[in-house]
Amino acid sequence: MKTTTAFMEIRDDESWDLTFSDLDQVIENVGLDVMTSFLRAYVHSDRIFSLVTMFHLSRSDAPESSPGEFRNFAAFQAFMIGSLRELAETLKDLRTHLLSRGLFSDRSWQDGLLRWEEWGRGHKVNTIRKKYAFHVDHDLIREGLSSVPRSATGSAVALRGSSGKSRHSQFFLGEAAAIEGIRKRQGSLDILGEPSEYLDITTPLESEFFRVLAAADVRIIPVRHRGGVR
């Protein structure tokens, strides 16, 4: 294994880049499957971070308990659950490839990424992931439609809005049918808890990445630069 370098370039405004001096050598040292799994995990963790950020930002435009807030949270919930499940599967692959390269640390995994691997695999999220998050399944909606609440006369709300702007409205009947379909198949969608807790995902993933680089003889050299964001 040949030692190679990475430069941690830190600028005055604390923006930074990690740059590999020889990417091919880093891949050789770490292993192609390990690097690929890390990159997959980073794609999911970045999406998770962005989903939380966008949901919190949306609250300034959609008042509490409004149709817009309900719509935004339903979308956030569906894609967050699906992304957490995908991340868990990716972390399982990463653990396998780290073991095969002799780069796995059980203690590091237990202290960091195990929680995220177990979250996505431990909850009943397959139906949400396959039928609701990334696909909107015909049979799921049809099943749920029969359980959407009606009034005594049989009426049901189809669309809701809180202003004359379409961004403040929601096709309520569609989401209601989807949620009822999920409840029929696996009980509940209420498994996320506080959205902000998912902002923590990047910290253990980044720590594990840096640990593996060091174990694979990738030397990180800090460099200070004057200036700001590129």
Contacts in CASP RR format, 6 or more apart in sequence:
PFRMAT RR
TARGET T0000
AUTHOR 0000-0000-0000
METHOD contacts of the structure
MODEL  1
MKTTTAFMEIRDDESWDLTFSDLDQVIENVGLDVMTSFLRAYVHSDRIFS
LVTMFHLSRSDAPESSPGEFRNFAAFQAFMIGSLRELAETLKDLRTHLLS
RGLFSDRSWQDGLLRWEEWGRGHKVNTIRKKYAFHVDHDLIREGLSSVPR
SATGSAVALRGSSGKSRHSQFFLGEAAAIEGIRKRQGSLDILGEPSEYLD
ITTPLESEFFRVLAAADVRIIPVRHRGGVR
1 29 0 8 1.000
1 216 0 8 1.000
1 217 0 8 1.000
2 25 0 8 1.000
2 28 0 8 1.000
2 29 0 8 1.000
2 217 0 8 1.000
3 217 0 8 1.000
3 218 0 8 1.000
3 219 0 8 1.000
4 20 0 8 1.000
4 21 0 8 1.000
4 22 0 8 1.000
4 25 0 8 1.000
4 26 0 8 1.000
4 29 0 8 1.000
4 217 0 8 1.000
4 218 0 8 1.000
4 219 0 8 1.000
5 20 0 8 1.000
5 21 0 8 1.000
5 22 0 8 1.000
5 218 0 8 1.000
5 219 0 8 1.000
5 220 0 8 1.000
5 221 0 8 1.000
6 18 0 8 1.000
6 19 0 8 1.000
6 20 0 8 1.000
6 21 0 8 1.000
6 26 0 8 1.000
6 213 0 8 1.000
6 218 0 8 1.000
6 219 0 8 1.000
6 220 0 8 1.000
6 221 0 8 1.000
7 17 0 8 1.000
7 18 0 8 1.000
7 19 0 8 1.000
7 21 0 8 1.000
7 220 0 8 1.000
7 221 0 8 1.000
7 222 0 8 1.000
7 223 0 8 1.000
8 16 0 8 1.000
8 17 0 8 1.000
8 18 0 8 1.000
8 220 0 8 1.000
8 221 0 8 1.000
8 222 0 8 1.000
8 223 0 8 1.000
9 16 0 8 1.000
9 17 0 8 1.000
9 18 0 8 1.000
9 19 0 8 1.000
9 223 0 8 1.000
9 225 0 8 1.000
10 16 0 8 1.000
10 222 0 8 1.000
10 223 0 8 1.000
10 224 0 8 1.000
10 225 0 8 1.000
11 224 0 8 1.000
11 225 0 8 1.000
11 226 0 8 1.000
11 227 0 8 1.000
11 228 0 8 1.000
11 229 0 8 1.000
12 225 0 8 1.000
12 226 0 8 1.000
12 227 0 8 1.000
12 228 0 8 1.000
13 227 0 8 1.000
13 228 0 8 1.000
13 229 0 8 1.000
15 228 0 8 1.000
15 229 0 8 1.000
15 230 0 8 1.000
17 230 0 8 1.000
18 220 0 8 1.000
20 26 0 8 1.000
20 218 0 8 1.000
26 35 0 8 1.000
26 213 0 8 1.000
26 216 0 8 1.000
26 218 0 8 1.000
27 35 0 8 1.000
29 216 0 8 1.000
29 217 0 8 1.000
29 218 0 8 1.000
30 101 0 8 1.000
30 103 0 8 1.000
30 212 0 8 1.000
30 213 0 8 1.000
30 216 0 8 1.000
30 218 0 8 1.000
31 97 0 8 1.000
31 101 0 8 1.000
31 216 0 8 1.000
33 93 0 8 1.000
33 97 0 8 1.000
33 100 0 8 1.000
33 101 0 8 1.000
34 94 0 8 1.000
34 97 0 8 1.000
34 98 0 8 1.000
34 101 0 8 1.000
34 103 0 8 1.000
34 212 0 8 1.000
37 90 0 8 1.000
37 93 0 8 1.000
37 94 0 8 1.000
37 97 0 8 1.000
38 94 0 8 1.000
38 205 0 8 1.000
38 209 0 8 1.000
38 212 0 8 1.000
40 90 0 8 1.000
40 93 0 8 1.000
40 94 0 8 1.000
41 87 0 8 1.000
41 90 0 8 1.000
41 91 0 8 1.000
41 94 0 8 1.000
41 205 0 8 1.000
42 205 0 8 1.000
44 83 0 8 1.000
44 86 0 8 1.000
44 87 0 8 1.000
44 90 0 8 1.000
45 87 0 8 1.000
45 201 0 8 1.000
45 202 0 8 1.000
45 205 0 8 1.000
46 202 0 8 1.000
47 79 0 8 1.000
47 83 0 8 1.000
48 80 0 8 1.000
48 83 0 8 1.000
48 84 0 8 1.000
48 87 0 8 1.000
48 198 0 8 1.000
48 201 0 8 1.000
49 198 0 8 1.000
49 199 0 8 1.000
49 201 0 8 1.000
49 202 0 8 1.000
51 76 0 8 1.000
51 79 0 8 1.000
51 80 0 8 1.000
51 83 0 8 1.000
51 198 0 8 1.000
52 76 0 8 1.000
52 80 0 8 1.000
52 195 0 8 1.000
52 196 0 8 1.000
52 198 0 8 1.000
52 199 0 8 1.000
54 76 0 8 1.000
55 72 0 8 1.000
55 73 0 8 1.000
55 76 0 8 1.000
55 195 0 8 1.000
56 195 0 8 1.000
56 196 0 8 1.000
58 69 0 8 1.000
58 72 0 8 1.000
59 69 0 8 1.000
59 72 0 8 1.000
61 167 0 8 1.000
61 168 0 8 1.000
62 68 0 8 1.000
62 69 0 8 1.000
62 71 0 8 1.000
62 72 0 8 1.000
62 168 0 8 1.000
63 69 0 8 1.000
63 162 0 8 1.000
66 161 0 8 1.000
66 162 0 8 1.000
66 168 0 8 1.000
67 160 0 8 1.000
67 161 0 8 1.000
67 162 0 8 1.000
67 168 0 8 1.000
67 169 0 8 1.000
67 170 0 8 1.000
67 172 0 8 1.000
68 161 0 8 1.000
68 162 0 8 1.000
68 167 0 8 1.000
68 168 0 8 1.000
68 169 0 8 1.000
68 170 0 8 1.000
70 160 0 8 1.000
70 170 0 8 1.000
70 172 0 8 1.000
70 175 0 8 1.000
71 169 0 8 1.000
71 170 0 8 1.000
71 175 0 8 1.000
74 175 0 8 1.000
74 179 0 8 1.000
76 195 0 8 1.000
77 189 0 8 1.000
77 192 0 8 1.000
78 128 0 8 1.000
78 132 0 8 1.000
78 133 0 8 1.000
79 133 0 8 1.000
79 134 0 8 1.000
80 192 0 8 1.000
80 195 0 8 1.000
80 198 0 8 1.000
81 123 0 8 1.000
81 125 0 8 1.000
81 128 0 8 1.000
81 129 0 8 1.000
81 133 0 8 1.000
81 189 0 8 1.000
81 191 0 8 1.000
81 192 0 8 1.000
82 125 0 8 1.000
82 128 0 8 1.000
82 129 0 8 1.000
82 133 0 8 1.000
82 134 0 8 1.000
83 133 0 8 1.000
84 116 0 8 1.000
84 119 0 8 1.000
84 120 0 8 1.000
84 125 0 8 1.000
84 198 0 8 1.000
85 120 0 8 1.000
85 121 0 8 1.000
85 123 0 8 1.000
85 125 0 8 1.000
85 126 0 8 1.000
85 128 0 8 1.000
85 129 0 8 1.000
86 129 0 8 1.000
87 116 0 8 1.000
87 120 0 8 1.000
87 201 0 8 1.000
88 116 0 8 1.000
88 117 0 8 1.000
88 118 0 8 1.000
88 119 0 8 1.000
88 120 0 8 1.000
88 121 0 8 1.000
88 122 0 8 1.000
89 121 0 8 1.000
91 113 0 8 1.000
91 116 0 8 1.000
91 117 0 8 1.000
92 117 0 8 1.000
92 121 0 8 1.000
94 113 0 8 1.000
95 104 0 8 1.000
95 109 0 8 1.000
95 113 0 8 1.000
95 117 0 8 1.000
98 104 0 8 1.000
98 212 0 8 1.000
101 216 0 8 1.000
103 212 0 8 1.000
103 215 0 8 1.000
103 216 0 8 1.000
105 211 0 8 1.000
105 215 0 8 1.000
108 207 0 8 1.000
108 208 0 8 1.000
108 211 0 8 1.000
109 208 0 8 1.000
111 204 0 8 1.000
112 204 0 8 1.000
112 207 0 8 1.000
112 208 0 8 1.000
113 204 0 8 1.000
113 205 0 8 1.000
113 208 0 8 1.000
115 204 0 8 1.000
116 201 0 8 1.000
116 204 0 8 1.000
123 191 0 8 1.000
124 186 0 8 1.000
124 187 0 8 1.000
124 191 0 8 1.000
125 191 0 8 1.000
127 140 0 8 1.000
127 182 0 8 1.000
127 185 0 8 1.000
127 186 0 8 1.000
128 182 0 8 1.000
128 186 0 8 1.000
128 189 0 8 1.000
130 137 0 8 1.000
131 137 0 8 1.000
131 140 0 8 1.000
131 182 0 8 1.000
131 185 0 8 1.000
132 140 0 8 1.000
132 178 0 8 1.000
132 182 0 8 1.000
136 178 0 8 1.000
140 178 0 8 1.000
140 181 0 8 1.000
140 182 0 8 1.000
140 185 0 8 1.000
141 174 0 8 1.000
141 177 0 8 1.000
141 178 0 8 1.000
141 181 0 8 1.000
142 177 0 8 1.000
143 180 0 8 1.000
143 181 0 8 1.000
143 184 0 8 1.000
143 185 0 8 1.000
144 177 0 8 1.000
144 178 0 8 1.000
144 180 0 8 1.000
144 181 0 8 1.000
144 184 0 8 1.000
145 173 0 8 1.000
145 177 0 8 1.000
145 180 0 8 1.000
146 180 0 8 1.000
147 180 0 8 1.000
147 181 0 8 1.000
147 183 0 8 1.000
147 184 0 8 1.000
148 156 0 8 1.000
148 173 0 8 1.000
148 176 0 8 1.000
148 177 0 8 1.000
148 180 0 8 1.000
149 156 0 8 1.000
149 176 0 8 1.000
150 156 0 8 1.000
156 173 0 8 1.000
157 172 0 8 1.000
157 173 0 8 1.000
158 171 0 8 1.000
158 172 0 8 1.000
158 173 0 8 1.000
159 169 0 8 1.000
159 170 0 8 1.000
159 171 0 8 1.000
159 172 0 8 1.000
159 173 0 8 1.000
160 169 0 8 1.000
160 170 0 8 1.000
160 172 0 8 1.000
161 168 0 8 1.000
161 169 0 8 1.000
161 170 0 8 1.000
162 168 0 8 1.000
162 169 0 8 1.000
179 189 0 8 1.000
182 188 0 8 1.000
182 189 0 8 1.000
183 189 0 8 1.000
192 198 0 8 1.000
210 220 0 8 1.000
213 220 0 8 1.000
214 220 0 8 1.000
END
